[in-house]
Amino acid sequence: MKFKRIKDLREDNDKYQKDIAKLLGISQQYYSEYEKGNRTIPIQHLITLAKYYKTSIDYLVGISDDKDNKKHIS
């Protein structure tokens, strides 16, 4: 599964792969594999990315189109 949104968010925030890899405690090459869809992203990394970008995991993985995470379930 290709994670286009993590690449788009990274680029929208003017970050390099090495910056996000450092945040996650992994190598740039390893992180690159996430963006390409060659590696499954562990839930802990998804949580870290969602917090960093102030969005939801659902948005990151393409389940939701709500980037700002403003919709709430009643």
N, C-alpha and C positions, 0 to 999 in steps of 0.2 A: 504494500500500500504506500503510495507516494503522499508525503505530507507537504503539499504545496503551501498551505497556510503558514507553516512555521518558517518557510523561506520568505514568503511575502511579508510576514510580520517583522522578521529580522531585517529585511531590506527597507521596509517602511520606517524602521527605527535607526537606520544608518549604522547597523552593526555588521561586523564580519563574522564568518563562521567561527573563527578563533575566539571571538568575544563570548559567544553563546556556549561554545565548548568549555571555556574556562568557568563560566557560571555553573555548568553541569558537572564539572570535574572530569571531563573526558578530553580526548584529543580532537583536533579539528577534523582529522580524517574520519574518525568514528562518528562525529556529529554530521559530517557530510553524508554518510550512509543513511542517517535518519531522513534527511531532506530528499534523498534519491528514492527512498522507500526500500532500500536494501537491508535495513535493520528495523526491527520492531522497537519502538520507543518504550522503555519501562515506565510504568505508571508514576514512579517518583519523579522522573524527568518531565513527564507531562504536567504534573502538579507544579513543579518549579517553573516551567515555561508559562503556564496559565497565570501564575502569580506575577511573574516578571512582566508579562504583556498585559496584565489586568484584564484577562478574558477567561472564558471557560474551556475546560478540556473538550467539551462538546464542539465548540467552535474550532479548536485546534485540529480535531480529527475529522471535521466535516459533517458532524451530525446536526449542528445548528448553524444558521447564518447570522445569529445574533452576536456580532463581534464585541459589543460593549457589555454583554452579559446583564442586560437590564430587564429581561423578561423573567418573571418569577412564577413558580407553580404555586397555586393557592391550595 
